[in-house]
Amino acid sequence: MAKELPTGWFRGQEEYGEFDCVPLEDRLPLVVGVRGPALPADPAAYEGRLPLEWELLNVPVGSIEDAFTAAIGPSRGEINWETPCWPDAPEAAFHGESKHAEVTLLFNTTTRDLDEPADDHTVLLHVRSALADGRQLREPYAHRLADQLGLAVIGPGQR
């Protein structure tokens, strides 16, 4: 992954409270975040730190997906785009917004926890929840977005 994706930051997991009261400069580089070329070569450095997260901010859609797909191979992972602005849909009484709007592309899994292996990829559309009289007002909009992409909603909305 580091060879294919040298930009961005790789960050390992930490235990809850592990670095409480520890100054940032005294924390492990792998936990704070390092660029691909600076990742440790010693496998012992990754004990208790997997899975790693890779973060790259403010890049245009279409600029990293192919490299990420090639680098991840059969492993599980995700790309998450935050705060896109959904387009207006006046016929559905929906005015575009970016609050709680996300798109997540899951590789070789069906869950954001990456705990269910799959042989394909899943796209999640995140639309802000809005209830009125017990009805979910935004769920039809999620279907509309999927239709525009030539896709279909494959499961119930997360509550």
Secondary structure in CASP SS format (residue, H / E / C, confidence):
PFRMAT SS
TARGET T0000
AUTHOR 0000-0000-0000
METHOD secondary structure of the structure
MODEL  1
M C 1.00
A C 1.00
K C 1.00
E C 1.00
L C 1.00
P C 1.00
T C 1.00
G C 1.00
W E 1.00
F E 1.00
R E 1.00
G C 1.00
Q C 1.00
E C 1.00
E C 1.00
Y C 1.00
G C 1.00
E C 1.00
F C 1.00
D C 1.00
C C 1.00
V C 1.00
P C 1.00
L H 1.00
E H 1.00
D H 1.00
R C 1.00
L C 1.00
P H 1.00
L H 1.00
V H 1.00
V H 1.00
G C 1.00
V E 1.00
R C 1.00
G H 1.00
P H 1.00
A H 1.00
L C 1.00
P C 1.00
A C 1.00
D C 1.00
P H 1.00
A H 1.00
A H 1.00
Y H 1.00
E C 1.00
G C 1.00
R C 1.00
L C 1.00
P C 1.00
L C 1.00
E E 1.00
W E 1.00
E E 1.00
L C 1.00
L C 1.00
N C 1.00
V C 1.00
P C 1.00
V C 1.00
G C 1.00
S C 1.00
I C 1.00
E H 1.00
D H 1.00
A H 1.00
F H 1.00
T H 1.00
A H 1.00
A H 1.00
I H 1.00
G C 1.00
P C 1.00
S C 1.00
R C 1.00
G E 1.00
E E 1.00
I E 1.00
N E 1.00
W E 1.00
E E 1.00
T C 1.00
P C 1.00
C C 1.00
W C 1.00
P C 1.00
D C 1.00
A E 1.00
P H 1.00
E H 1.00
A H 1.00
A C 1.00
F E 1.00
H C 1.00
G C 1.00
E C 1.00
S C 1.00
K C 1.00
H C 1.00
A C 1.00
E E 1.00
V E 1.00
T E 1.00
L E 1.00
L E 1.00
F E 1.00
N E 1.00
T E 1.00
T C 1.00
T C 1.00
R C 1.00
D C 1.00
L C 1.00
D C 1.00
E C 1.00
P E 1.00
A E 1.00
D E 1.00
D E 1.00
H E 1.00
T E 1.00
V E 1.00
L E 1.00
L E 1.00
H E 1.00
V C 1.00
R C 1.00
S C 1.00
A C 1.00
L E 1.00
A E 1.00
D C 1.00
G C 1.00
R E 1.00
Q E 1.00
L C 1.00
R C 1.00
E H 1.00
P H 1.00
Y H 1.00
A H 1.00
H H 1.00
R H 1.00
L H 1.00
A H 1.00
D H 1.00
Q H 1.00
L C 1.00
G C 1.00
L C 1.00
A C 1.00
V C 1.00
I C 1.00
G C 1.00
P C 1.00
G C 1.00
Q C 1.00
R C 1.00
END
